[in-house]
């Protein structure tokens, strides 16, 4: 095995010194046709990798069998779709057949018969040809170029493996080569060739702050390729999966010089033994850097232990150590070490490395959960196999569970394996709210508890198990639980409606468009190195946005939203015999407690005491799969007011910058009673900035129903300039706050510009302006001194454009006259005929909304005259002096 050791300072390579420009031209002529551009799409976040698209490089190492070599971080440990493009622009699909659990290499397969117009040869692998001073060329897809050839000279063969991320993939237990070739994004997987056209290394990464590039030695690559070739691999679509033995002790070693090992306590006699047993070029030994908890070496090896022998052989190189481990899988191996000048001998069981490398995951409500891999267990210092959140998805994101979390308890039961989580999940019904405990590697000694709401509306497919099939390179899928599981039984009332037979009940002399309500079945790196793939990662979600910033009403997502340009009025309900409550007298004497159980809070005004039992705090989450109509965020907060309340139904008015789309999860909390319940979006005005949300009063219980009531609306008389009003709203702790202000403009014309992405914007609306600026995020209601609601103080969203290519989200608040909302509420509750809708289990008729698809804007009468407005019309205008 001594001939496999990578010499630190080998003798000069004579053949290379004779290479001419013509030699390099011939070598590149053979190599370039075998180099391919790889375009990959990681379909799911998995293990160390995020979901996203990227481009990289690979090269053919077996033409007959159709095998392409590239990096592990290109092949991906999880589901991936990939295609290879040859130099003549022939594109073919490729499928992963192997990715090493530790080292940065992997293989794709392709059908050689699919290449019809290109003559090419495979690139031979020559790991023994690597030496200090050898001139090399890196041929690949550097910086997105189709073919890039970078020159360099191998400067080191004994560099430590580069550290890319604290929470991502890192190679270890191997040397890397180094050269100043200046490779960049897209060159991952490029062959590092010599003048004879042989690959001497595999390009893997580079240093951002310099031109240094890092290359993976090929000894382990050659071994794995031989297993694939000898294991019956053929280019057909079906083949037997090839098992490549890989052993591990779950220990990370570093190569330290003899000067450092002496400081660790290495005895002089041991150093002399090692120097006499290794080539003269050997300058150090292997030292334990870390031990993964729960692994074979726990309680046996410690950081700082110096490895002397394995199975009686002196081992100072990674290659020899890994060869012994791979040949001893599931067998005992003897290690002789020195710990602080004390010789020790330990017998350890070599573990199968593939057994602690996950090949399956659970997908539930967009979350990707699987056993913690050896890679991440080493990064986080956790036991392998714990339940790891690779992507929080929608359900866990709503609860605030970040990526890279470890789930420890769910619904009161301990979770140590993925099967435990599936068992608990199968017992829960949709809509259930249960506690979850998790830990993070950043705060490993702190358990955090959150409330998780089981996906109620089937935004996503039922929980499924995906498993990798190494024989095909694809992933198979099956349901994670039995069909009779409560989790697979929806608790939402079925909607059985057929709108095709319904016609609008509104009549008129003109022909505006009838908007029939839409049916809605709804109740959160500082690296010096980089991997050289180029592309972008899709933020699945919003991994861990922080809800603690009370000053920000809306939370934005990182990705752009999808677009739906249709404007639909989502109307609802009417119920015969139900009336809004006008019990203002009894409300004035009510003393309400703060939501969080604090001492009674003395209201500062009659208006505040009256209106507080009618205020509601909204928390709205929009699934990433339902980002409709250009909605600009996935998480919204805001305040609404109850405008209707009966035994069977409650209605809350709120602005459309809080409830942006009907397909969302809405939770409401009441200022008058400490309870949070789900609500359902039943009306979205197509032009005006308000929505109506329904809740089930029976969910409040007797105590809650006795203190929660509807506000008294005062649509007439309309507010005038100089009128005094009270602005009443809620803080994040559900405390009512009020301020007195003066109306400066009761009918300000609202005009908002268009956005980069087509989406809702308020039009044809006159709003109320006050003399005091209360900030851009505080919403609530405007009332008179008796607490009667005159306007909804709502939030508007628009985009401010700073240049032709730059824009920023902007929010502002204005008053929406309550008469606009009151008219809709009256029609909904007065029995107006219309298509039925299921709300709280009851069919209710909905009124038809008629709109004129015209956007109007104000102008001066002097300008209107230029447009052709007659004097007769001008004289009829109430403000004919100005316009």
C-alpha positions in Angstrom: 0.0 0.0 0.0 3.0 2.3 0.3 2.9 3.1 -3.4 -0.6 4.6 -2.9 0.6 7.3 -0.5 0.5 10.8 -2.0 4.1 12.0 -1.7 4.6 15.6 -0.5 7.6 16.4 -2.6 8.0 13.9 -5.4 10.8 14.0 -8.0 10.3 16.2 -11.0 8.0 14.8 -13.7 10.2 14.5 -16.7 7.6 13.8 -19.3 5.7 17.0 -18.4 8.8 19.2 -19.0 8.9 18.0 -22.6 5.3 18.9 -23.4 4.9 21.4 -26.2 2.0 23.6 -27.4 1.3 21.0 -30.0 1.1 18.3 -27.3 -1.4 20.3 -25.4 -3.4 21.0 -28.5 -3.7 17.3 -29.3 -4.5 16.4 -25.7 -7.3 19.1 -25.6 -8.6 17.9 -28.9 -9.3 14.5 -27.4 -10.5 15.8 -24.0 -13.0 18.6 -25.0 -15.5 16.4 -26.8 -15.8 14.2 -23.7 -16.5 17.1 -21.4 -20.2 17.9 -20.9 -22.2 20.8 -19.3 -24.5 19.5 -16.6 -27.7 21.3 -15.8 -29.3 20.0 -12.7 -32.6 20.7 -10.8 -32.7 19.6 -7.2 -36.4 18.8 -6.8 -36.4 18.8 -3.0 -34.1 20.0 -0.3 -32.3 17.0 1.1 -29.5 16.5 3.6 -26.8 19.1 2.9 -28.4 20.5 -0.3 -31.2 23.0 -1.0 -33.7 22.8 -3.8 -32.7 24.8 -6.8 -31.2 24.8 -10.2 -27.5 24.9 -11.1 -25.0 24.2 -13.9 -21.7 22.4 -13.6 -19.3 20.1 -15.5 -18.7 16.4 -15.9 -16.8 14.2 -18.2 -17.1 10.7 -19.7 -15.0 8.1 -18.0 -16.7 5.0 -19.6 -18.1 5.5 -23.1 -19.4 1.9 -23.5 -21.4 1.9 -20.3 -22.3 5.6 -20.5 -20.8 6.8 -17.2 -20.0 10.5 -16.4 -17.9 11.6 -13.5 -18.6 14.8 -11.6 -18.8 16.1 -8.0 -21.1 14.8 -5.3 -22.6 18.2 -4.8 -23.6 18.1 -8.5 -25.1 14.6 -8.4 -26.9 15.7 -5.2 -27.8 13.3 -2.3 -31.5 13.9 -3.0 -33.9 13.8 -5.9 -32.4 15.5 -9.0 -33.3 15.9 -12.6 -30.3 16.5 -14.9 -29.3 16.7 -18.5 -25.9 16.8 -20.2 -25.0 18.9 -23.2 -22.0 17.8 -25.3 -19.8 20.2 -27.2 -21.8 19.8 -30.4 -25.0 20.9 -28.5 -26.5 17.4 -28.3 -28.5 17.1 -25.1 -29.4 13.9 -23.3 -31.0 13.1 -19.9 -28.6 11.7 -17.3 -29.5 9.8 -14.1 -27.4 9.5 -10.9 -26.1 6.1 -10.1 -23.7 6.8 -7.2 -22.7 9.6 -4.9 -20.0 9.0 -2.3 -21.3 9.6 1.3 -18.2 11.6 2.2 -15.9 12.5 -0.7 -16.9 15.0 -3.4 -17.5 12.7 -6.4 -20.4 11.0 -8.0 -21.5 9.4 -11.2 -24.3 10.0 -13.7 -25.3 7.4 -16.4 -26.6 8.1 -19.9 -27.5 6.1 -23.0 -24.4 6.1 -25.3 -26.7 5.3 -28.2 -28.4 8.7 -27.8 -25.2 10.5 -29.0 -25.6 10.3 -32.8 -23.5 13.2 -34.2 -20.4 13.4 -32.1 -17.2 11.4 -32.1 -15.6 11.3 -28.7 -13.5 9.1 -26.4 -13.6 8.6 -22.7 -11.0 10.4 -20.5 -8.7 7.9 -18.7 -8.1 8.4 -15.0 -4.5 8.6 -13.9 -4.3 9.4 -10.1 -0.6 8.4 -10.0 0.3 11.1 -12.5 -0.4 13.9 -10.0 2.8 15.5 -8.7 4.0 18.8 -7.5 5.1 20.9 -10.5 2.9 19.2 -13.1 1.4 21.5 -15.6 -2.4 21.0 -15.8 -5.4 22.3 -17.7 -8.9 22.5 -16.2 -11.5 22.0 -18.9 -15.0 22.8 -18.1 -18.1 25.1 -17.9 -16.4 27.9 -16.0 -18.6 30.9 -15.1 -21.3 29.5 -17.4 -19.1 29.4 -20.5 -19.7 26.3 -22.7 -16.0 25.5 -22.9 -13.3 27.1 -20.8 -9.7 26.0 -20.5 -7.7 27.3 -17.5 -4.0 26.6 -17.1 -2.2 26.0 -13.8 0.5 24.1 -12.0 0.0 21.7 -9.2 1.5 23.3 -6.1 0.3 21.1 -3.3 -0.9 17.5 -2.9 -1.5 17.6 0.9 -3.9 20.4 1.4 -6.6 20.0 4.0 -10.1 19.4 2.6 -11.8 22.8 2.1 -14.5 23.9 4.5 -17.5 25.2 2.6 -20.3 25.6 5.1 -21.0 25.1 8.8 -24.4 23.5 8.0 -23.7 22.1 4.5 -21.6 19.6 2.7 -17.9 19.4 3.5 -15.3 16.8 2.5 -13.0 15.3 5.1 -10.6 12.5 5.8 -8.8 13.1 2.5 -6.1 15.4 1.1 -6.8 17.9 -1.7 -4.6 19.2 -4.3 -4.1 22.9 -4.9 -3.2 25.1 -7.9 -3.6 28.7 -8.9 -6.0 28.1 -11.8 -8.6 30.6 -10.8 -11.7 28.4 -11.4 -15.1 29.9 -10.7 -18.8 28.9 -10.6 -19.8 26.2 -13.1 -16.5 24.4 -13.2 -17.4 21.8 -10.5 -16.7 18.4 -11.9 -14.2 19.5 -14.5 -11.3 17.2 -15.4 -7.8 18.3 -14.4 -5.7 16.9 -17.2 -2.1 16.6 -18.0 -0.4 17.0 -21.4 -1.3 13.4 -22.3 -5.0 14.0 -21.9 -5.3 12.0 -18.7 -7.4 13.2 -15.7 -5.1 13.5 -12.7 -7.7 15.1 -10.4 -11.2 16.3 -10.2 -12.0 20.0 -9.8 -14.2 20.6 -6.7 -13.9 24.1 -5.3 -12.0 27.4 -5.1 -11.1 30.1 -2.7 -13.2 33.3 -3.1 -10.5 35.7 -2.0 -7.7 34.3 -4.3 -7.1 32.3 -7.5 -6.6 29.1 -5.6 -8.5 26.0 -6.8 -8.9 22.7 -5.0 -8.8 19.3 -6.7 -9.9 16.0 -5.4 -7.5 13.1 -5.8 -8.8 10.2 -7.9 -7.7 7.1 -6.0 -11.2 6.6 -4.4 -12.9 7.5 -7.7 -11.0 4.8 -9.5 -12.0 2.2 -6.9 -15.7 3.2 -7.1 -15.7 3.2 -10.9 -14.3 -0.3 -11.0 -17.1 -1.5 -8.7 -19.6 0.0 -11.1 -17.9 -1.6 -14.1 -17.5 -5.0 -12.5 -20.9 -5.0 -10.9 -22.9 -5.7 -14.0 -23.6 -2.1 -14.9 -25.1 -1.6 -18.4 -26.5 1.4 -20.1 -30.0 0.0 -20.2 -32.8 1.6 -18.1 -32.9 -1.3 -15.7 -30.0 -2.8 -13.9 -29.0 -4.2 -10.6 -27.9 -1.7 -8.0 -24.1 -1.9 -7.3 -23.0 -1.9 -3.7 -19.7 -0.1 -3.1 -18.4 -1.0 0.4 -17.7 2.0 2.5 -16.7 1.8 6.2 -16.5 4.4 8.9 -15.7 4.9 12.6 -17.6 8.3 12.6 -14.3 10.0 13.3 -12.8 13.0 11.5 -9.0 12.9 11.2 -6.6 15.7 10.3 -3.0 15.3 9.1 -0.7 17.1 11.5 3.1 17.6 11.2 5.5 15.9 13.5 6.1 19.2 15.3 2.4 19.4 16.3 2.1 15.7 17.2 5.0 16.1 19.6 3.1 18.9 21.3 0.2 16.5 21.6 2.4 14.2 23.5 3.8 11.8 20.8 6.7 9.9 22.3 10.1 10.1 20.6 10.3 6.3 20.2 6.9 6.4 18.4 7.9 9.1 16.0 11.1 7.3 15.2 9.1 4.1 14.5 6.7 6.0 12.2 9.5 7.7 10.3 11.3 4.4 9.7 8.1 2.8 8.5 7.1 5.5 6.0 8.7 7.2 3.0 11.2 9.9 3.7 8.8 12.5 2.3 6.3 11.8 5.1 6.1 14.8 7.5 3.3 14.0 9.9 0.6 11.7 11.3 -3.2 11.5 11.5 -4.8 13.1 14.6 -8.4 12.8 15.7 -10.2 16.1 15.2 -13.8 15.1 16.2 -15.9 12.1 17.1 -19.6 12.0 16.2 -21.8 11.2 19.3 -23.4 7.8 19.2 -20.8 6.4 16.8 -18.5 3.4 17.1 -15.7 5.6 18.5 -17.6 7.4 21.1 -16.0 7.0 24.6 -13.0 5.3 22.9 -11.4 8.1 20.9 -11.0 11.7 21.8 -9.9 14.8 19.9 -6.1 15.0 20.0 -5.5 11.3 19.9 -2.6 10.4 17.5 -3.2 7.4 15.3 -0.2 5.1 15.1 -1.4 1.7 13.7 -4.6 0.1 12.3 -4.7 -3.7 12.4 -0.9 -3.6 13.1 0.0 -1.4 10.1 1.5 2.0 10.5 -1.0 4.5 9.0 -0.1 8.1 8.3 -2.1 8.7 5.1 -5.9 9.0 4.6 -5.8 6.7 1.6 -4.4 3.8 3.5 -6.7 4.4 6.5 -9.8 4.4 4.3 -8.7 1.3 2.4 -8.5 -0.6 5.6 -11.9 0.7 6.8 -13.6 -0.1 3.5 -12.2 -3.7 3.6 -13.5 -4.2 7.1 -17.1 -3.2 7.0 -19.1 -4.8 9.9 -15.8 -6.2 11.3 -13.7 -5.3 14.3 -10.6 -3.3 13.7 -7.7 -2.6 16.1 -6.4 1.0 16.6 -3.2 1.8 18.4 -3.1 5.5 19.4 -1.2 7.8 21.7 -3.1 10.1 24.0 -0.9 12.5 25.9 2.2 10.2 25.8 0.1 7.3 26.9 -0.2 4.4 24.4 -3.7 2.9 24.0 -5.2 0.1 22.0 -8.9 0.0 21.2 -11.0 -2.4 19.2 -13.8 -0.7 17.2 -16.6 -2.1 15.0 -16.4 -0.6 11.5 -19.8 0.7 10.6 -21.4 0.6 7.1 -21.2 4.2 5.9 -24.2 3.8 3.7 -26.3 2.8 6.7 -26.0 6.3 8.1 -26.5 8.0 4.8 -30.3 8.6 4.3 -31.9 7.4 1.1 -35.5 8.3 1.9 -37.5 11.2 3.3 -41.0 12.1 4.5 -42.7 15.0 2.8 -45.6 16.5 4.7 -47.2 19.9 3.9 -44.2 20.9 1.9 -41.7 19.9 4.7 -38.8 17.5 3.9 -37.9 15.4 7.0 -35.4 12.5 7.1 -32.9 10.8 9.4 -29.9 13.0 10.2 -27.0 12.1 7.9 -23.4 11.4 8.9 -22.5 14.6 7.1 -24.8 16.8 9.1 -24.3 14.8 12.3 -20.6 15.6 12.0 -21.4 19.3 11.4 -23.8 19.6 14.2 -22.3 17.2 16.7 -25.6 15.2 17.0 -26.3 11.5 16.8 -26.9 10.1 13.3 -30.5 9.1 12.6 -32.2 11.8 14.5 -35.3 13.4 12.9 -33.9 16.2 10.8 -35.8 19.1 9.1 -34.1 19.6 5.7 -36.9 22.0 4.6 -39.6 23.3 7.0 -42.2 23.7 4.2 -45.5 25.3 5.0 -46.7 23.6 8.1 -43.5 23.9 10.1 -42.7 27.4 8.7 -46.0 28.6 10.1 -45.0 27.4 13.5 -41.5 29.0 13.2 -39.5 25.8 13.0 -36.3 26.7 11.1 -34.3 24.6 8.6 -31.7 22.2 10.1 -33.8 21.7 13.2 -34.0 18.4 15.1 -37.5 17.3 16.2 -37.4 15.9 19.7 -41.1 15.8 20.7 -44.3 16.0 18.8 -47.9 16.1 20.3 -46.4 15.2 23.7 -44.6 12.0 22.5 -40.8 11.7 22.2 -39.4 11.5 18.7 -36.1 9.7 18.1 -36.7 8.1 14.7 -38.6 9.1 11.5 -41.0 6.2 12.1 -42.0 7.7 15.5 -42.9 11.0 13.8 -45.0 9.2 11.2 -46.8 7.2 13.9 -47.7 10.3 15.8 -48.7 12.2 12.7 -51.0 9.4 11.6 -53.1 9.8 14.8 -53.7 13.5 14.3 -56.7 14.9 12.3 -56.5 17.8 10.0 -56.7 21.2 11.7 -55.3 19.8 15.0 -53.0 22.1 16.9 -50.3 20.3 18.8 -47.0 21.3 20.5 -43.6 20.5 18.9 -40.2 20.6 20.6 -37.1 21.0 18.6 -33.4 21.9 19.0 -31.1 23.7 16.6 -27.4 23.2 16.2 -26.9 27.0 16.8 -28.5 26.6 20.3 -28.0 23.0 20.9 -28.7 23.1 24.6 -32.0 24.9 24.4 -35.2 23.1 23.5 -37.8 25.3 21.9 -41.5 24.7 21.9 -44.0 25.8 19.2 -47.6 25.1 18.2 -48.0 23.3 14.9 -51.3 23.4 13.0 -51.8 20.3 10.9 -52.6 21.3 7.4 -56.4 21.7 7.2 -57.0 22.4 3.6 -54.9 19.9 1.7 -52.7 22.6 0.1 -50.3 19.8 -0.3 -50.4 16.1 -1.1 -50.9 13.7 1.9 -47.8 12.7 3.7 -45.6 10.6 1.5 -42.4 8.6 1.8 -39.9 9.0 -1.1 -37.1 6.4 -1.4 -34.1 6.4 -3.7 -33.9 3.6 -6.2 -30.2 3.2 -7.1 -31.0 0.8 -9.9 -32.8 3.5 -11.9 -31.5 6.7 -10.4 -35.1 7.7 -9.6 -37.1 8.1 -6.4 -40.2 6.0 -5.7 -43.1 7.4 -3.6 -45.8 5.8 -1.4 -48.2 7.1 1.2 -46.7 7.4 4.6 -49.8 6.1 6.5 -52.8 4.0 6.0 -55.9 5.4 4.2 -58.0 5.1 7.3 -55.6 7.4 9.3 -57.4 10.5 10.7 -54.8 12.6 9.0 -56.0 11.5 5.6 -59.6 12.3 6.5 -60.5 15.9 5.8 -62.5 17.7 8.5 -63.6 20.4 6.2 -67.2 20.5 5.1 -67.4 19.4 1.4 -68.5 22.1 -1.0 -71.1 20.7 -3.4 -72.0 23.6 -5.7 -72.6 24.0 -9.4 -72.5 27.6 -10.5 -73.2 26.8 -14.1 -77.0 26.9 -13.4 -76.9 30.2 -11.4 -77.5 33.5 -13.0 -76.9 37.0 -11.5 -79.9 38.5 -9.8 -78.8 42.0 -10.4 -80.4 44.1 -13.1 -79.5 47.4 -14.7 -79.7 49.5 -17.7 -76.1 49.2 -18.6 -74.1 46.0 -19.1 -71.2 45.8 -16.7 -69.6 42.5 -16.0 -71.2 40.2 -13.4 -68.7 38.9 -10.9 -69.8 35.6 -9.5 -68.0 34.8 -6.2 -65.2 32.3 -6.5 -65.6 29.1 -4.5 -63.0 28.7 -1.8 -62.9 25.4 0.2 -61.1 26.9 3.1 -62.1 27.1 6.8 -38.5 31.8 8.9 -22.2 32.6 5.2 -19.1 33.6 6.0 -17.1 31.1 3.9 -13.7 31.4 2.4 -14.3 28.7 -0.1 -17.1 27.9 -2.6 -18.3 24.9 -4.6 -18.2 25.7 -8.2 -21.7 25.1 -9.4 -23.4 28.1 -10.9 -27.1 28.8 -10.6 -29.6 29.7 -8.0 -31.3 28.1 -5.1 -35.0 28.4 -4.6 -35.9 29.5 -1.1 -38.4 26.9 -0.1 -39.9 28.7 1.9 -39.1 31.0 3.9 -37.1 29.1 6.1 -37.2 30.9 9.3 -38.5 34.4 9.1 -38.6 36.1 12.5 -42.0 37.2 13.7 -40.6 39.2 16.6 -40.4 42.4 14.6 -43.6 44.1 15.7 -42.9 47.1 13.6 -43.3 45.3 10.4 -46.8 44.4 9.5 -46.1 42.3 6.5 -43.3 39.8 6.0 -42.0 39.3 2.6 -40.9 36.1 0.9 -37.6 35.9 -0.9 -38.9 34.5 -4.1 -41.0 36.2 -6.7 -44.7 35.4 -6.6 -46.7 33.8 -9.3 -49.1 35.9 -11.3 -52.8 35.6 -11.8 -54.3 38.6 -13.5 -58.0 37.8 -13.0 -59.9 40.0 -10.5 -62.7 38.0 -8.9 -65.1 39.2 -6.2 -65.2 36.5 -3.5 -68.6 37.0 -2.0 -70.6 35.1 0.4 -73.4 34.5 2.6 -76.6 35.7 3.8 -78.7 34.4 6.7 -82.4 35.2 7.2 -83.5 36.5 10.5 -79.9 37.5 11.7 -79.2 41.1 12.6 -76.1 43.1 13.6 -76.0 43.9 17.3 -76.3 47.5 18.4 -75.6 47.0 22.1 -73.4 50.0 22.7 -74.9 50.9 26.1 -73.9 47.7 27.8 -70.5 47.6 26.2 -69.4 50.9 27.7 -69.4 49.4 31.2 -67.4 46.3 30.2 -64.0 45.9 31.7 -61.8 43.7 29.5 -58.6 41.9 30.4 -55.5 41.8 28.3 -55.1 38.7 26.1 -52.0 37.5 27.9 -53.7 37.5 31.3 -52.3 40.7 32.7 -54.0 43.0 35.1 -57.1 44.9 33.9 -56.1 47.7 31.6 -58.0 51.0 32.1 -59.3 52.3 28.8 -58.4 55.9 28.0 -61.7 56.8 26.3 -65.3 55.8 26.0 -64.7 55.0 22.3 -61.9 52.6 23.3 -63.9 50.8 25.9 -66.8 50.4 23.5 -64.9 49.2 20.5 -62.4 46.9 22.2 -64.7 43.9 22.4 -65.2 44.1 18.6 -61.5 44.2 17.6 -59.8 41.1 16.2 -56.1 40.4 15.5 -55.4 38.6 12.2 -52.5 36.2 11.4 -52.6 35.1 7.8 -50.4 32.5 6.2 -50.4 31.9 2.4 -49.0 28.5 1.2 -46.2 28.9 -1.3 -48.3 26.7 -3.6 -51.1 29.3 -3.5 -49.3 32.5 -4.2 -52.0 33.8 -6.5 -52.8 37.2 -7.9 -49.2 38.5 -7.4 -49.5 38.3 -3.6 -46.2 39.8 -2.3 -45.8 37.9 1.0 -46.6 34.6 2.7 -47.3 36.1 6.2 -49.6 38.9 7.1 -50.6 40.6 10.4 -53.4 43.1 10.9 -56.4 44.3 12.8 -60.1 43.9 11.9 -63.4 44.7 13.4 -66.5 42.5 13.9 -69.3 43.9 11.8 -71.8 41.0 12.3 -72.2 38.5 15.1 -74.9 35.9 15.7 -75.2 32.4 17.1 -74.2 30.7 13.8 -71.9 33.2 12.1 -69.6 36.1 12.7 -68.2 38.5 10.1 -65.0 40.6 10.4 -64.0 43.4 8.1 -60.3 43.8 7.4 -58.1 45.4 4.8 -56.8 43.4 1.8 -53.2 44.0 2.7 -53.9 41.6 5.6 -56.2 39.2 3.8 -54.8 39.3 0.3 -56.1 36.1 -1.3 -58.9 33.7 -0.3 -56.7 30.6 -0.4 -54.9 31.2 2.9 -54.9 30.0 6.5 -56.5 32.7 8.7 -56.3 32.6 12.5 -58.0 35.3 14.5 -57.5 36.4 18.1 -60.1 38.4 20.0 -59.2 41.4 22.2 -62.2 40.6 24.5 -61.4 37.0 25.2 -58.2 34.9 25.1 -58.9 32.5 22.3 -57.6 31.9 18.8 -59.7 30.3 16.2 -59.6 29.6 12.4 -61.6 31.8 10.1 -62.6 31.7 6.4 -62.3 34.3 3.8 -65.8 34.8 2.3 -65.5 38.2 0.5 -62.8 40.1 -1.3 -63.9 43.3 -3.0 -62.4 43.4 -6.5 -61.7 47.2 -6.4 -62.0 48.4 -2.8 -59.4 47.6 -0.2 -61.5 45.5 2.2 -62.3 41.8 2.8 -64.9 40.0 5.0 -63.9 37.0 7.0 -66.3 34.6 8.6 -65.8 32.6 11.9 -67.9 30.1 13.8 -69.2 31.6 17.0 -69.7 28.2 18.5 -65.9 27.9 18.6 -65.8 30.7 21.2 -67.6 28.8 23.9 -70.2 30.3 26.2 -67.7 32.5 28.0 -66.3 33.9 24.8 -69.7 34.4 23.1 -70.9 36.5 26.1 -68.2 39.2 25.7 -67.6 39.3 22.0 -69.9 41.4 20.0 -70.3 43.3 16.7 -69.5 47.0 16.4 -72.1 49.5 15.8 -71.6 50.9 12.3 -72.4 54.6 11.5 -72.4 54.9 7.7 -74.3 58.2 7.9 -73.6 61.1 8.1 -70.4 60.9 6.2 -67.3 62.4 7.8 -66.4 66.0 6.9 -63.3 68.0 7.1 -62.5 69.1 10.6 -64.5 66.3 12.3 -63.0 64.7 15.4 -62.5 60.9 15.3 -60.8 58.3 17.5 -58.4 55.9 15.9 -58.6 52.6 17.8 -56.4 49.6 17.1 -54.6 46.7 18.7 -51.0 46.1 19.8 -49.4 42.8 19.3 -50.3 41.9 22.9 -54.0 42.5 22.0 -54.2 45.7 24.0 -56.5 48.4 22.6 -54.9 51.7 22.0 -56.6 54.9 20.8 -55.7 58.4 19.7 -57.9 61.4 18.9 -57.4 63.0 15.6 -59.0 65.5 13.1 -60.2 64.6 9.5 -58.2 66.7 7.0 -59.7 65.2 3.8 -62.7 63.0 4.0 -62.7 62.1 0.2 -59.1 62.0 -1.0 -58.9 60.2 -4.3 -56.7 57.2 -4.1 -54.4 56.5 -7.0 -51.7 53.8 -6.7 -49.3 52.9 -9.5 -48.9 49.6 -11.1 -46.5 47.0 -9.8 -43.7 45.0 -11.5 -45.9 41.9 -11.1 -49.6 42.3 -11.9 -51.5 42.1 -8.6 -54.4 43.7 -6.8 -54.4 47.5 -6.2 -57.2 49.6 -4.8 -59.0 51.6 -7.5 -62.0 53.9 -7.8 -61.9 54.6 -4.0 -62.0 57.7 -2.0 -60.2 57.5 1.4 -60.0 59.5 4.6 -56.9 61.3 5.7 -56.1 62.5 9.2 -53.9 65.3 10.5 -51.7 63.0 12.5 -49.3 60.4 11.1 -49.7 57.2 13.1 -47.2 55.2 11.1 -47.6 52.9 8.1 -48.4 49.7 9.9 -51.0 50.6 12.6 -54.5 49.6 11.5 -57.8 49.6 13.2 -61.0 51.7 13.0 -62.1 55.3 13.1 -65.0 56.0 15.5 -66.9 58.8 17.0 -66.8 59.6 20.7 -69.4 57.0 21.4 -67.5 54.2 19.7 -69.6 53.9 16.6 -67.5 52.9 13.6 -67.2 55.4 10.8 -64.3 54.0 8.8 -61.9 51.1 8.6 -58.3 52.3 9.1 -56.7 49.9 6.6 -53.3 49.2 5.2 -52.6 49.6 1.5 -49.7 48.0 -0.4 -48.0 49.4 -3.5 -44.6 49.5 -5.1 -42.4 52.6 -5.3 -40.2 52.6 -8.4 -36.8 54.3 -8.0 -35.5 53.5 -11.5 -36.5 51.5 -14.5 -35.3 48.3 -12.9 -35.6 49.1 -9.1 -38.7 49.1 -7.0 -39.5 48.6 -3.3 -42.5 47.5 -1.4 -44.3 50.4 0.2 -47.2 50.4 2.7 -49.4 53.2 3.9 -52.7 53.5 5.9 -55.9 55.4 5.1 -59.5 55.4 6.2 -62.1 53.4 4.2 -65.6 54.8 4.7 -67.7 52.3 6.6 -70.7 52.9 4.3 -68.9 51.0 1.5 -68.5 48.0 3.8 -72.0 48.4 5.4 -73.7 48.1 2.1 -72.1 44.7 1.4 -72.8 43.4 4.9 -76.4 44.5 4.6 -76.8 42.6 1.3 -75.2 39.5 2.7 -77.4 39.4 5.7 -80.7 40.5 4.3 -81.5 37.4 2.2 -80.5 38.7 -1.2 -80.7 35.8 -3.7 -77.6 34.5 -5.4 -75.5 31.4 -5.8 -75.2 29.4 -2.6 -72.1 29.0 -0.5 -71.2 26.6 2.3 -70.2 28.5 5.5 -69.9 26.9 8.9 -71.8 23.9 7.5 -74.8 25.9 6.2 -75.7 26.8 2.7 -76.1 30.5 2.4 -77.0 32.6 -0.7 -74.5 35.1 -1.9 -75.3 38.4 -3.6 -73.9 39.1 -7.0 -71.5 42.0 -7.3 -71.7 44.1 -10.4 -68.8 46.3 -11.4 -67.8 48.5 -14.2 -64.4 47.5 -15.5 -63.2 51.1 -15.8 -60.5 52.8 -13.7 -61.4 56.4 -12.9 -59.2 59.2 -11.7 -59.9 62.8 -10.6 -59.0 65.8 -12.6 -59.6 69.6 -12.5 -62.8 70.9 -14.1 -60.6 73.2 -16.2 -58.9 70.2 -17.7 -62.2 68.3 -18.0 -63.4 71.2 -20.1 -60.5 70.6 -22.5 -61.7 67.0 -22.7 -65.1 68.2 -23.9 -67.1 68.5 -20.7 -70.1 70.8 -21.4 -70.9 74.0 -19.3 -74.2 72.4 -18.3 -72.4 69.5 -16.6 -69.9 71.9 -15.0 -72.7 73.9 -13.5 -74.2 70.8 -12.0 -70.9 69.9 -10.2 -71.2 70.9 -6.4 -67.6 72.3 -6.5 -67.7 74.0 -9.8 -65.2 76.6 -8.7 -62.3 74.2 -8.5 -63.2 70.7 -9.8 
